[in-house]
Each structure stands twice: as C-alpha cells, then as structure tokens.
C-alpha cells in the first residue's frame, strides 16, 4: 500500500504524463477531439485526465463517462484494458471503448456511439 508521500508522487507523475499526452495526441485522438470538443455534443469533455491510477483519453465528468480510443498500443492488452475498466467502474465511471480505426475511417459512427453512451443514464 502506498503511503501518502508515495501516493502524492504517483499522482504528480500521472498529472505530468497526462499533460504531456494532451500535447501529443495520437492521430485518432486528435481527430476525435476535433469532432467532440468545444461543446459540440452539448456537454463538457476533457482529455487525458488522471483518474485513480490511470489516465483516460476523454472524460465527460457530468455523466461519469470515460471514452477510450484503442489503437495499436492496445494490441495484446485485453487483460490490462479490462483491469482498467473494472477499476474505473469501481470509481463510478462507465467506459466506452472505440477502435482507433473506426475513429479515423468512420468518424460519424464513432461520434454517434459517444452520443448514444451520453444518452444512457449511469
């Protein structure tokens, strides 16, 4: 178990990493952010947000919805992604996972999936 100092250090490292990730999005994250930011979905969204021990790609805090874009780095990470989803669920978040290929090749379908998830009440 982390003591308070270790926990603070870990949270600081997560915050620094999230900040760096906001400035270096993947192509699919950048494309999706352009389509959903600035209130385009009628709700505030944030990107690269630390939650617990994890950094999530996008967060709709008002409805506790996490949106993850899974690209090449997620190949072979099914167990790790499932662990992250369970941890976020325990914290009260719903998780929507979108394939990066879907975002890049069929953006309107990806945005519609997000709209549908936003319409569902926790």
N, C-alpha and C positions, 0 to 999 in steps of 0.2 A: 504494500500500500504506500502511496506517495505521502510524504509529509507535506506540510503547507508550502515550504520553500521549493521543493521539487515540483509541486503542482503549479505554483506560480510560474516557475521557469518553463514548464511544459506549455502552459497557456500562452506565455510570451512568445515562445518559439512557434506555436501554431498561428498566432496573430501575425508574426513576421512572415511566415510562409504564405498565409492567405493573402497578405498584402502583395507579396511578390507575384503570386498566381493571378491576382486581379490585373496586373500589368503585363502578363504574358499568357493570355488565354490561348487555348488550342483553337484551331480554325473553326471547329464545330461549336465551341463555347462562344466564340466571338460572333458567329453568325446567329446563334440563338439569342444572345444578349441583345443584338441589334433589333431583333423581332419582338422582344418581350420587355425591354427596359422602358423607362420614362412613362410609366403608367399605361402602356399600350393595352394591357389586359385589365385595366381598371383596378389594379392592386399594386402595392409596393413590393418590389422584388429586390433582393440583394444578391451579390455574387461572391463566391469564395468566402464563406462565412465559417468560422470555427464554432462547432457545437460539440460540447463534451471533448472527447479525444480525437475528433475527426474534423475535417474541413469539407464542407458540402459545396457543390458547384453553384447552386442557386437556392434561395430560400424565400418563401412567401411567409413572413412571420405572422401576419394577421390570421392565417389559416393553418399554420404549422405544417406547411408543405415543403418538402425538400425535393429538388429536381436535380438528378444526376445525369450527366452525359457520359456514356460509356464508350470510349474509343479503344484504340489498340492497346493502351496500357492496362485495360481490364481483361484482356485475354488470359485465361488461366487463373483469374482471380475471383471465381464464382464464390468460393467459401469466404474469402475476405470481404467481398461485397455483401454477402448475406449477413456476416457478422456486423458490419457497419449498419445495415438496415435494421437489424434487431436492436442494436444499441440506440439508434435514433428513435425507433418505435418505443423503447422503454422510456425515452425522454419526452414522448408525446408527439412525435413527428410522423407524418405519412411520407413515404418515399415513392417518387415516380422516377423510374429509370428509362432513359431514352438512348437508343443506339446513335452514336455519332454519325454513322452513315445515313440514318433516317433524317437527322437534322440537316445534313449537307445536301442530300438529294431530294428530300421531300419535306422541306421546312413547314409548309402549311399543315401537313399531317402532324408533325411534332407539336406545333403551336396548338392545334386542336386537341391533342392529347392533354396538354397542360390546361387548356380551358376546361376540359371535362373533369380533370382532377380538382381544379379550383372550385368547380360547381358542387363537388361532393363534400358534405359536411362531415369532418372528422369522425 
